[in-house]
Amino acid sequence: MTLTATGPAARSAPQGLFVLTVFTSAALVFTVQPMVARLVLPLLGGSPSVWNTSMAFFQIALLAGYVYAHLLQRIGSLKHQALIHLGLLLAAGLALPLRINGLAGPPSSDHPNLWLMAVLALSIGAPFAVLSATAPLVQAWYARTLGAVDGREPYALYAASNLGSLLALLAYPVILEPLTLLAQQRVGWSAGYAAFVLIIGMLALTISRGPISAQSSGQTTTAAPSWRDRAIWVALAAIPSSLMLGVTTYITTDVASAPFLWVLPLALYLTTFIIAFQDKPAISPELTLTLQAAALAACVALLPFRSTVFGIQLPVHLIAFFLTALMCHQRLVARRPAPEHLTDFYICLSLGGVVGGAFNAFAAPILFNDVWEYPIILALACLARPWGNLGRVPIWTWTMFFLGVAAAVGTPVAVTFASGGLNGKDVVGSFSQAEFFDMGMKGLLVLAVISAFMVRRHAIFMFGVIAVLTIASETAADRTDTRESWRSFFGVLKKSETIVPNIGGRVKMLAHGTTLHGGQAQDPNYRCTPMVYYTPSTPIGQVFIAEQKAKASVRIGAVGLGTGTVAAYTRPGDHLTFYEIDPLVVRIANDPKHFTYTTECAKGRVDFVVGDARLTVAKEPDGLFDILLIDAFSSDAVPAHLLTVEAVRGYLAKLRPDGVLILHLSNRNLDLMNPANAVARAAGGWPAEQYYVAPEVDPPGTWESSENAIIVVRDRAVLERYLASGKWTGGDPFKARPWTDDYTNLAGALYANLKGRVGWLP
């Protein structure tokens, strides 16, 4: 290898400048991801899919940056490479300051993926792609300067890049989001971009004056990677990428789509890169393989049991994801090529990220009617493990394999009996047959998990047990009579049936994710009776009845359609408009073969507006509604942008002077009542709250749920009427900071809910 000095000093750039450059670019790249996703989140209803689609876009842009860095290596002169890169950085900077570009038009509920990709490309695509090229590009420069002098590999810079990414990512939800406004974040990031241009300009100037290897990317001393090598690199990179989005969807479906939850899996993902690329990994590959086998088997067994305490489910899934991603990345690093093929390696790594992300964000919603991609990739990850010697498999391994498969197959059988298949007679002592077989089902699951762990040294055997266990646990956990399932950008909808004797027997239900969104009795005597959250006894029912008693006709707006239950309250002369972001929900609610509240039970006029409610309600004239129901919070994925001071101020403007705003805030994981009271008062309204507890035994002719709700009025005198009933109490607006478009605190709401359950928390 020949070194040439292109300047009089003939000194190499200091290593610290290389580290600073890749660290800064990585920090900018990973700060902007949650920032931009947060900017577009309100435009698409706060759907968890916004983050998945955004991540898929960023992975595509990352690939574009890596391809650009690879092609730039065809230019032998580092000086010319640096000039081209600086020129592109300056050109991409014309898209700044950071903002949401309006050229793509208004948000689309029919094609949200395409709209979101277009908006991201126009808003941040160019700066992100050029920034993302920095890590492989600067490492290639290092290999031809300092690396050529001292023989050190440039892969350590990749660890520095990932460290910058991790610190920036963690800083966003911990420091930037709670302490700064979005407008300040956008300006700050744009300033950081300008500072980075100066840093890389300094590096380019320094290396152009130092000794440079005369070897170009076209002159190699080692064989080029084979296509088989490249395919393995892509596959090993695709698995963690897909799992990252899978576990993110799992978390956000049950809590909220918010940066503090987005960054958990992404931070773990980056940590696995840091560990994998260490010279002396903090977790050895051998230990990783052992721990990953145990964690993955436990995760697959628990996955479908969504009623399990969230505090248990969350660490199990995150640990399984972390160890599986680490396993794949360690095996990826073990196969890395010589430094001269570095950019080729990174292109394949990035391509794998795109394949995994695109599979979750674009292919899976079309291929599956439920979120099957997560358990499927968990099972396929077993094949990335060592295969062992298949020619000499010990009898012990065969025994554990068949035992694990048999135990997994037995779990749905046990569930059949646990559900009452043997008439509930006692079997052993004080245990009923249902309890006995339920314990048997859990025992079989544990046995299958242990068996999967015991065959971990042979990938194909572990894959077989895990695959059967995945199907068996899903069958065992689904104890509802699911009749149909649909999937869209906004989530998974399932229609199921159950028996409720006091309303005539058969009841159809609609669930979004894990949350019931309404039910309808099939007995003609009760078919048009509002059920679940909407019975006359619940806070929502109380308001509808009170307003209808006071007025001959009412104008109603309802954000969130569900099964359309509140349409049953409409009388001749009433007018109800539903504001629903998901066209699929509108089709289901209006199809008589599914539900008939809007087609059969409504006596007044009912119409529908599709789109994000924050935007569509804003288009209505002021002073329009007697009742405005905001019912988008009963799903456990909270669209927080509907509960800000600006949003509620807009809702109040749409009310008549004596109108009532209802905020339905029932949620398993978040305490939304205190922030909502603070928001209502800050928006200029008068709030009252009610924590309604449904009776343990439903009265004849009804089927209802407990409910938390807040009403907000413009006129204090209107509020007094509700307070006089004794069912409503004045809300305290000083228990939480009001949320705004620039500030939300979902982490605080999660903690407050947990504190309410666990009294010893500070």
C-alpha positions in Angstrom: 0.0 0.0 0.0 1.5 3.4 -1.0 1.0 6.6 1.1 1.2 10.0 -0.5 1.4 13.4 1.2 -0.8 15.9 -0.6 0.1 18.9 1.6 3.2 20.4 3.1 2.4 19.3 6.7 1.9 15.7 5.7 0.1 15.1 9.0 -3.0 13.0 9.4 -6.2 14.3 10.9 -6.5 13.6 14.6 -8.6 10.6 15.5 -10.8 12.8 17.7 -11.9 14.8 14.7 -13.1 11.6 13.0 -14.9 10.5 16.1 -16.5 14.0 16.6 -17.7 14.0 13.0 -19.5 10.6 13.1 -20.8 11.2 16.6 -22.4 14.6 15.6 -23.9 13.2 12.4 -25.4 10.2 14.2 -26.8 12.5 17.0 -28.5 14.7 14.3 -29.9 11.6 12.5 -31.4 10.1 15.5 -32.7 13.3 17.1 -34.7 14.2 14.0 -36.5 10.8 13.8 -38.8 11.2 16.8 -39.0 14.9 16.3 -40.4 14.6 12.7 -42.6 11.7 13.6 -44.0 13.8 16.5 -44.7 16.6 14.0 -46.7 14.4 11.6 -48.4 12.3 14.3 -51.3 14.6 14.9 -52.1 14.7 11.2 -52.8 11.0 11.1 -54.8 10.5 14.3 -51.9 9.5 16.6 -51.8 6.0 15.0 -49.0 3.7 16.1 -48.4 3.0 12.4 -47.1 6.6 12.0 -43.9 5.6 13.7 -43.5 2.3 11.8 -44.0 4.0 8.5 -41.6 6.8 9.5 -39.0 4.3 10.5 -39.4 2.5 7.2 -38.8 5.8 5.4 -35.8 6.6 7.5 -34.3 3.1 6.7 -34.9 3.7 3.0 -33.2 7.1 3.3 -30.3 5.5 5.2 -29.9 3.0 2.4 -29.8 5.8 -0.1 -27.1 7.5 2.0 -25.0 4.3 2.2 -25.3 3.7 -1.6 -24.2 7.3 -2.2 -21.2 6.8 0.2 -20.3 3.5 -1.7 -20.5 5.1 -5.1 -18.4 8.1 -3.9 -15.6 5.7 -3.2 -15.2 5.2 -7.0 -13.6 8.7 -7.0 -9.9 8.2 -6.0 -9.3 11.7 -4.6 -10.4 12.2 -1.1 -10.3 16.0 -1.8 -12.9 15.6 -4.6 -15.0 13.2 -2.4 -15.0 15.8 0.4 -16.0 18.7 -2.0 -18.9 16.7 -3.5 -20.1 15.7 0.0 -19.9 19.3 1.3 -21.8 20.5 -1.8 -24.6 18.0 -1.2 -24.8 18.9 2.5 -25.2 22.6 1.5 -27.8 21.8 -1.2 -29.8 19.5 1.2 -29.7 22.3 3.8 -32.1 24.3 1.5 -34.9 22.2 2.9 -34.3 23.7 6.3 -35.4 25.1 8.8 -37.1 21.8 9.7 -40.8 21.8 9.1 -43.6 19.8 7.6 -43.7 20.5 3.9 -47.3 21.2 2.6 -46.6 20.3 -1.0 -48.1 16.8 -0.5 -51.5 18.3 0.3 -53.8 17.5 3.3 -53.6 14.1 5.1 -55.2 11.1 3.3 -57.2 8.5 5.3 -57.5 6.4 2.1 -53.7 6.2 1.4 -52.0 7.3 4.7 -48.8 5.4 4.0 -48.2 7.0 0.6 -49.1 10.5 2.0 -46.7 10.1 5.0 -43.9 8.9 2.8 -44.3 11.9 0.5 -44.4 14.3 3.4 -41.3 12.9 5.0 -39.4 12.9 1.6 -40.2 16.5 1.0 -39.6 17.6 4.6 -36.4 15.8 5.7 -35.5 13.3 3.0 -32.5 15.1 1.5 -30.8 16.3 4.7 -31.3 12.9 6.4 -29.9 10.9 3.5 -26.8 13.0 3.1 -26.3 13.0 6.9 -26.7 9.2 7.1 -23.9 8.8 4.6 -21.4 10.3 7.0 -20.7 7.1 9.1 -19.5 4.8 6.2 -18.0 7.7 4.3 -15.8 9.0 7.2 -14.8 5.4 8.1 -13.6 4.9 4.5 -11.6 8.2 4.8 -10.2 6.9 8.1 -9.1 3.6 6.4 -7.2 5.6 3.8 -5.5 8.0 6.3 -5.0 7.0 9.9 -5.9 3.4 9.3 -3.4 3.1 6.5 -0.7 4.5 8.9 -1.3 2.4 12.0 -3.2 -0.5 10.5 -6.3 -0.1 12.8 -9.7 -1.0 11.4 -12.2 1.8 11.1 -15.1 -0.3 12.6 -14.5 1.3 16.0 -15.9 4.5 14.5 -19.2 2.6 13.9 -19.4 2.1 17.7 -18.9 5.9 18.2 -21.6 6.5 15.6 -24.0 4.3 17.4 -23.1 5.9 20.8 -24.0 9.3 19.4 -27.2 7.8 18.0 -28.1 6.3 21.4 -27.4 9.4 23.5 -29.3 11.6 21.1 -32.2 9.2 21.0 -32.4 9.0 24.8 -32.0 12.7 25.2 -35.1 13.4 23.1 -37.8 12.0 25.5 -35.8 12.7 28.7 -34.6 16.3 28.0 -35.6 17.8 24.7 -39.3 16.9 24.6 -40.3 17.8 28.2 -38.1 20.9 28.5 -38.4 22.5 25.0 -41.2 23.4 22.6 -41.4 21.8 19.2 -40.7 25.1 17.6 -37.4 25.4 19.6 -36.5 21.8 18.7 -36.9 22.5 15.0 -34.7 25.6 15.1 -32.2 23.8 17.3 -31.8 20.9 15.0 -31.4 23.2 12.0 -28.6 25.0 13.8 -27.0 21.6 14.7 -27.0 20.8 11.0 -25.2 24.0 10.2 -22.6 23.2 12.9 -22.1 19.8 11.5 -21.3 21.2 8.0 -18.5 23.2 9.7 -17.1 20.1 11.5 -17.0 17.9 8.4 -15.6 20.8 6.4 -12.7 21.0 9.0 -12.2 17.2 8.7 -12.1 17.4 4.9 -9.6 20.2 4.9 -7.4 18.3 7.4 -7.3 15.0 5.6 -6.7 16.6 2.2 -3.4 18.0 3.6 -2.3 14.7 5.2 -0.9 11.4 4.0 -3.5 9.4 2.0 -3.4 5.8 0.8 -3.0 5.7 -3.0 -5.2 2.6 -3.0 -8.7 3.3 -4.3 -11.8 1.3 -3.8 -11.3 -0.3 -7.1 -7.9 -1.8 -6.1 -8.5 -4.5 -3.5 -6.2 -7.0 -1.9 -8.9 -9.4 -0.7 -11.6 -11.2 -2.6 -14.9 -9.4 -2.9 -17.8 -10.7 -0.8 -19.9 -13.4 -2.6 -23.6 -12.9 -3.2 -24.2 -15.6 -0.6 -22.3 -13.5 1.9 -24.4 -10.4 1.0 -27.7 -12.4 1.3 -26.7 -13.5 4.8 -25.8 -10.0 5.8 -29.2 -8.7 4.6 -31.1 -11.5 6.4 -29.2 -11.0 9.7 -29.9 -7.2 9.5 -33.6 -7.6 8.5 -34.6 -9.7 11.5 -33.8 -7.1 14.2 -35.2 -4.3 12.1 -38.6 -6.1 11.7 -38.6 -7.1 15.4 -37.9 -3.5 16.4 -41.1 -2.3 14.7 -43.0 -5.4 15.9 -42.2 -4.8 19.6 -42.9 -1.0 19.1 -46.3 -1.8 17.7 -47.0 -4.1 20.6 -46.1 -1.5 23.2 -47.8 1.5 21.6 -51.0 -0.4 20.9 -51.6 -0.8 24.6 -50.4 2.6 25.8 -49.9 5.4 23.3 -47.9 6.3 20.2 -45.4 8.7 21.7 -41.6 9.4 21.5 -40.9 8.1 25.0 -42.2 4.7 23.9 -40.8 4.8 20.4 -37.2 5.2 21.7 -37.2 2.2 24.0 -36.9 -0.5 21.2 -34.8 1.8 19.0 -32.4 2.5 21.9 -32.0 -1.2 22.6 -31.5 -1.8 18.8 -28.6 0.7 18.8 -27.2 -0.7 22.0 -26.9 -4.1 20.3 -24.8 -2.5 17.5 -22.5 -0.9 20.1 -22.0 -4.2 21.9 -21.6 -6.2 18.7 -18.9 -3.9 17.3 -16.9 -3.7 20.5 -13.4 -5.3 20.4 -14.3 -7.1 23.6 -18.1 -7.4 23.7 -19.8 -6.7 27.1 -21.9 -9.8 26.4 -20.1 -12.6 24.7 -21.7 -14.3 21.7 -21.9 -17.6 23.6 -23.8 -16.0 26.6 -26.0 -14.2 24.1 -27.1 -17.4 22.5 -28.0 -19.0 25.8 -29.9 -16.0 27.2 -31.7 -15.4 23.8 -33.0 -18.9 23.7 -34.7 -18.6 27.1 -36.0 -15.1 26.5 -37.4 -15.8 23.1 -39.3 -19.0 24.2 -40.8 -17.1 27.2 -41.8 -14.2 25.0 -43.5 -16.4 22.4 -45.5 -18.2 25.1 -46.6 -14.9 26.7 -47.2 -12.9 23.5 -50.9 -13.6 22.9 -51.9 -13.2 26.6 -52.5 -9.5 26.4 -54.4 -9.4 29.7 -51.2 -10.2 31.6 -50.0 -7.2 33.7 -48.3 -4.7 31.3 -45.4 -4.4 33.8 -44.6 -8.0 33.2 -45.2 -8.2 29.5 -43.1 -5.1 28.7 -39.7 -6.3 30.1 -40.2 -9.8 28.7 -40.7 -8.5 25.2 -37.9 -5.9 25.4 -35.4 -8.4 26.7 -36.3 -11.0 24.1 -36.0 -8.3 21.4 -32.7 -7.0 22.7 -31.1 -10.5 22.9 -32.4 -11.6 19.5 -31.1 -8.4 17.9 -27.8 -8.7 19.7 -27.5 -12.4 18.5 -28.1 -11.4 14.9 -25.7 -8.4 15.0 -23.0 -10.4 16.6 -23.3 -13.1 14.0 -23.3 -10.2 11.4 -20.1 -8.8 12.8 -18.4 -12.2 12.8 -19.0 -12.2 9.1 -17.8 -8.7 8.4 -15.4 -8.2 5.4 -12.0 -6.6 5.2 -12.1 -2.7 5.6 -11.7 -2.2 1.8 -15.2 -3.7 1.4 -16.6 -1.7 4.2 -19.2 0.3 2.3 -20.4 -2.8 0.5 -21.0 -4.3 4.0 -22.9 -1.3 5.2 -25.1 -1.2 2.1 -26.2 -4.8 2.8 -26.7 -4.0 6.5 -28.9 -1.0 5.5 -30.7 -3.0 2.9 -31.6 -5.6 5.5 -33.0 -2.7 7.7 -35.1 -1.6 4.8 -36.4 -5.2 4.1 -37.3 -5.7 7.7 -38.9 -2.3 8.1 -40.8 -2.4 4.8 -42.1 -5.9 5.6 -43.8 -4.5 8.8 -44.9 -1.2 7.5 -46.1 -2.0 4.0 -46.4 -5.7 3.3 -47.7 -7.1 6.6 -50.9 -4.9 6.7 -51.8 -6.3 3.3 -50.8 -9.9 3.9 -52.2 -10.4 7.3 -55.5 -9.5 9.0 -53.8 -9.4 12.4 -50.3 -8.5 13.7 -48.8 -11.8 12.7 -45.4 -10.4 11.5 -44.1 -10.1 15.1 -44.5 -13.7 16.2 -43.5 -15.0 12.7 -40.2 -13.1 12.7 -39.6 -14.2 16.4 -39.8 -17.8 15.2 -37.7 -17.3 12.1 -35.0 -15.7 14.3 -34.3 -19.2 15.6 -32.8 -20.0 12.2 -30.1 -17.4 12.7 -28.7 -19.5 15.5 -26.0 -22.2 15.0 -27.5 -25.2 13.3 -25.2 -27.8 15.0 -24.3 -31.1 13.5 -27.5 -32.4 12.0 -25.8 -35.6 11.0 -25.4 -36.6 14.7 -28.3 -35.3 16.8 -28.3 -36.8 20.3 -31.4 -38.8 21.4 -31.9 -36.3 24.2 -32.4 -33.6 21.7 -35.0 -35.6 19.7 -36.8 -36.5 23.0 -37.0 -32.8 24.1 -38.1 -31.8 20.6 -41.1 -34.2 20.5 -41.9 -33.4 24.1 -42.0 -29.7 23.4 -44.2 -30.1 20.3 -46.6 -32.4 22.2 -46.8 -29.9 25.1 -47.5 -27.0 22.8 -50.2 -29.0 20.9 -51.8 -29.9 24.2 -52.4 -26.3 25.4 -55.4 -25.6 23.2 -56.9 -28.9 24.3 -56.5 -27.9 27.9 -58.1 -24.5 27.2 -61.2 -26.2 25.7 -61.8 -27.9 29.0 -60.8 -24.9 31.1 -63.5 -22.9 29.2 -66.2 -25.2 30.7 -66.0 -28.2 28.3 -66.6 -30.6 31.2 -69.6 -28.8 32.8 -67.4 -27.3 35.6 -67.6 -30.3 38.0 -64.8 -30.7 40.7 -61.8 -32.8 39.7 -59.3 -32.5 42.4 -60.2 -31.3 45.9 -61.4 -27.7 45.8 -60.4 -27.1 42.2 -63.1 -27.0 39.5 -62.5 -28.7 36.2 -62.0 -25.3 34.6 -59.4 -24.3 37.1 -57.7 -27.7 36.9 -57.3 -27.6 33.1 -56.3 -23.9 33.2 -53.4 -24.8 35.4 -52.7 -27.7 33.1 -52.6 -25.3 30.1 -50.1 -23.1 31.9 -48.0 -26.2 32.9 -47.9 -27.3 29.3 -46.8 -23.9 28.1 -44.0 -23.9 30.6 -42.9 -27.4 29.5 -42.9 -26.3 25.9 -40.7 -23.3 26.8 -38.3 -25.5 28.7 -38.1 -27.9 25.7 -37.4 -25.1 23.3 -34.5 -24.0 25.5 -33.1 -27.5 25.8 -32.9 -27.9 22.0 -31.2 -24.5 21.4 -28.0 -25.9 20.0 -29.8 -27.0 16.9 -31.5 -24.1 15.2 -34.0 -26.2 13.1 -35.2 -28.1 16.2 -35.7 -24.9 18.2 -37.5 -23.3 15.3 -39.9 -26.3 15.1 -40.8 -26.1 18.8 -41.2 -22.3 18.7 -43.3 -22.4 15.6 -45.7 -24.8 17.1 -45.7 -23.0 20.4 -46.5 -19.7 18.6 -49.7 -21.1 17.0 -50.7 -23.0 20.2 -50.3 -20.1 22.6 -52.3 -17.9 20.2 -55.1 -20.5 20.1 -55.0 -20.9 23.9 -55.1 -17.1 24.6 -58.0 -16.3 22.2 -61.0 -17.3 24.3 -63.4 -15.0 22.5 -65.5 -16.2 19.6 -63.8 -14.1 16.9 -65.8 -14.2 13.7 -64.0 -11.7 11.5 -60.8 -9.7 11.6 -59.7 -6.7 9.5 -56.6 -4.6 9.4 -55.8 -1.1 8.1 -53.1 1.5 8.7 -54.9 2.5 11.8 -54.9 -0.9 13.5 -56.6 -4.3 13.7 -60.4 -4.6 14.1 -62.1 -7.8 15.3 -65.7 -8.7 15.4 -66.5 -11.4 18.0 -69.6 -12.7 19.8 -70.4 -13.6 23.4 -73.5 -14.5 25.4 -75.1 -12.1 27.8 -78.2 -13.7 29.2 -79.9 -10.6 30.6 -80.0 -8.9 27.2 -81.4 -11.9 25.3 -78.2 -13.9 24.8 -76.0 -13.3 21.7 -74.1 -10.0 21.5 -71.8 -8.8 18.7 -68.7 -6.9 19.8 -66.1 -4.8 18.0 -62.6 -4.6 19.4 -59.8 -2.3 18.2 -56.5 -4.0 19.2 -57.1 -5.2 22.7 -59.9 -2.7 23.6 -63.7 -3.2 23.2 -65.2 -0.4 21.1 -68.8 -1.3 21.4 -71.3 -4.2 21.4 -74.8 -4.8 20.1 -77.4 -7.3 21.4 -79.0 -9.4 18.7 -82.3 -10.0 20.5 -84.8 -7.6 18.7 -86.0 -6.4 22.1 -82.6 -5.0 23.0 -80.9 -4.5 19.6 -81.3 -0.7 19.7 -80.4 -0.4 23.4 -77.1 1.4 23.9 -74.6 -0.9 25.6 -71.2 -0.9 27.3 -69.9 2.7 27.7 -73.1 4.2 26.4 -76.0 2.9 28.6 -78.2 5.6 30.1 -76.5 5.1 33.5 -73.0 5.9 32.3 -71.7 9.5 32.1 -72.1 9.7 28.4 -75.7 8.4 28.6 -76.5 10.9 31.4 -75.5 13.8 29.2 -77.4 12.6 26.1 -80.6 12.1 28.2 -80.2 15.5 30.0 -79.7 17.5 26.9 -82.5 15.7 25.0 -84.9 16.4 27.9 -84.0 20.1 27.7 -84.3 20.5 23.9 -86.7 19.4 21.3 -83.9 18.6 18.9 -80.1 18.4 19.4 -77.1 18.8 17.1 -74.5 16.2 18.0 -70.9 15.6 17.0 -69.1 12.4 17.9 -65.3 11.9 17.4 -64.8 8.2 17.1 -67.4 5.9 15.6 -66.8 2.4 16.9 -70.0 0.5 16.4 -72.0 3.8 16.2 -73.8 3.1 19.5 -74.7 6.7 20.3 -76.8 6.8 17.0 -79.4 4.9 19.0 -80.0 8.0 21.1 -81.1 10.2 18.1 -84.7 11.2 17.7 -86.6 12.5 14.7 -85.2 16.0 14.3 -81.8 15.3 15.9 -78.7 15.4 13.7 -75.6 13.4 14.5 -72.2 13.7 12.7 -69.5 11.1 13.3 -65.9 12.1 12.8 -63.8 9.0 12.1 -60.3 8.7 10.8 -60.4 5.1 9.6 -62.6 4.4 6.5 -62.7 0.7 7.5 -64.5 1.5 10.7 -67.1 3.4 8.8 -67.7 0.5 6.5 -68.1 -2.0 9.3 -70.4 0.2 11.4 -72.7 0.8 8.4 -72.9 -2.8 7.2 -76.1 -4.3 8.6 -74.5 -7.8 8.7 -72.2 -6.5 11.4 -73.9 -3.7 13.3 -77.2 -1.8 12.8 -77.1 1.2 15.2 -76.6 3.7 12.4 -78.8 2.0 9.8 -81.7 0.6 11.9 -81.7 2.3 15.4 -81.0 5.9 14.5 -84.2 7.9 14.2 -82.5 11.2 13.3 -80.1 12.2 10.6 -76.7 10.5 10.8 -73.7 11.4 8.6 -70.0 10.8 8.5 -66.8 12.8 8.0 -63.6 10.8 7.4 -60.3 12.2 8.5 -58.4 13.3 11.6 -61.0 14.8 13.9 -58.8 17.7 14.9 -58.7 18.9 11.3 -62.3 18.0 10.3 -64.1 19.4 13.3 -62.1 22.6 12.9 -63.8 23.1 9.5 -67.3 23.2 11.0 -68.9 26.6 11.8 -68.6 27.9 15.4 -71.5 27.5 17.7 -72.8 24.4 16.0 -73.2 21.6 18.6 -75.3 21.0 21.6 -73.2 17.9 22.4 -69.7 17.2 21.2 -68.4 13.8 22.3 -64.7 13.1 22.0 -64.5 9.3 22.2 -61.1 8.6 20.8 -59.6 7.8 24.2 -61.2 4.4 25.0 -58.6 2.7 22.8 -55.5 2.2 24.8 -53.4 3.9 22.1 -54.2 7.5 22.9 -54.2 10.2 20.2 -52.8 12.9 22.6 -53.2 15.7 20.1 -56.9 15.5 20.7 -56.4 16.4 24.3 -54.4 19.6 24.2 -55.4 23.2 25.2 -55.5 24.2 21.5 -57.7 21.2 20.7 -60.2 21.7 23.5 -60.3 25.5 22.8 -61.3 24.6 19.3 -64.0 22.1 20.5 -65.5 24.7 22.8 -65.7 27.2 19.9 -67.9 24.7 18.1 -70.3 24.4 21.0 -73.5 26.5 21.4 -73.4 28.7 24.5 -75.3 26.1 26.5 -73.6 23.1 24.8 -71.6 20.3 26.5 -68.3 18.8 25.5 -67.8 15.2 26.7 -64.3 13.7 27.0 -64.4 9.9 27.3 -61.1 9.1 29.1 -61.4 5.4 30.1 -57.9 3.9 29.8 -56.2 0.8 31.4 -52.7 2.3 31.4 -52.9 6.1 31.5 -54.3 8.6 34.0 -55.9 11.1 31.6 -58.3 12.7 34.0 -55.9 15.1 35.7 -54.3 16.5 32.5 -57.8 16.8 31.0 -59.0 18.9 33.9 -56.0 21.2 33.6 -56.5 21.4 29.8 -60.2 22.2 30.1 -59.6 25.1 32.5 -56.6 26.4 30.5 -58.8 26.4 27.4 -61.4 28.6 29.1 -64.0 26.0 29.9 -65.6 24.8 33.2 -64.9 21.1 33.8 -66.6 18.4 35.9 -65.6 14.8 36.3 -67.2 11.4 37.0 -65.6 8.1 37.8 -68.5 5.7 37.1 -68.3 2.2 38.4 -70.6 -0.3 36.7 -72.6 -2.7 39.0 -71.1 -6.1 39.6 -74.3 -7.6 38.3 -75.9 -5.9 35.3 -79.6 -5.0 35.8 -82.0 -6.8 33.5 -81.9 -5.4 30.0 -78.5 -3.8 30.1 -74.8 -4.6 29.8 -72.4 -1.8 30.8 -68.8 -0.9 31.6 -67.2 1.3 34.1 -66.2 4.7 32.7 -64.2 7.8 33.4 -65.4 11.0 31.7 -65.1 14.8 32.0 -67.6 17.3 30.7 -66.6 20.8 29.8 -69.0 23.7 29.3 -68.6 27.4 28.3 -71.3 28.6 30.7 -70.8 28.0 34.5 -74.6 27.9 34.9 -74.8 24.9 32.6 -72.2 23.1 34.8 -74.3 23.7 37.9 -77.1 21.7 36.5 -74.9 18.6 36.3 -73.2 19.2 39.7 -76.7 19.4 41.3 -77.3 15.8 40.2 -74.7 14.6 42.7 -73.1 12.4 40.1 -70.6 14.9 38.8 -67.9 16.8 40.8 -65.8 19.8 39.9 -62.5 18.8 38.4 -59.2 20.0 40.0 -57.2 21.7 37.3 -54.0 22.0 39.4 -53.0 18.3 39.7 -51.2 18.3 36.3 -49.7 20.6 33.8 -52.0 21.2 30.9 -51.0 19.5 27.7 -50.4 21.7 24.6 -49.5 21.0 21.0 -45.9 21.7 22.1 -46.0 19.7 25.4 -47.6 16.4 26.4 -46.6 14.1 29.2 -47.7 10.6 28.5 -44.9 9.2 30.6 -46.3 11.1 33.6 -49.8 9.8 32.9 -48.5 6.3 32.7 -46.7 6.8 36.1 -49.8 8.4 37.7 -51.9 5.4 36.6 -49.3 3.0 38.0 -49.1 5.0 41.3 -52.8 4.7 41.6 -52.5 0.9 41.5 -49.3 0.7 43.6 -49.7 3.0 46.5 -46.1 2.9 47.8 -44.7 4.7 44.7 -43.5 8.2 45.4 
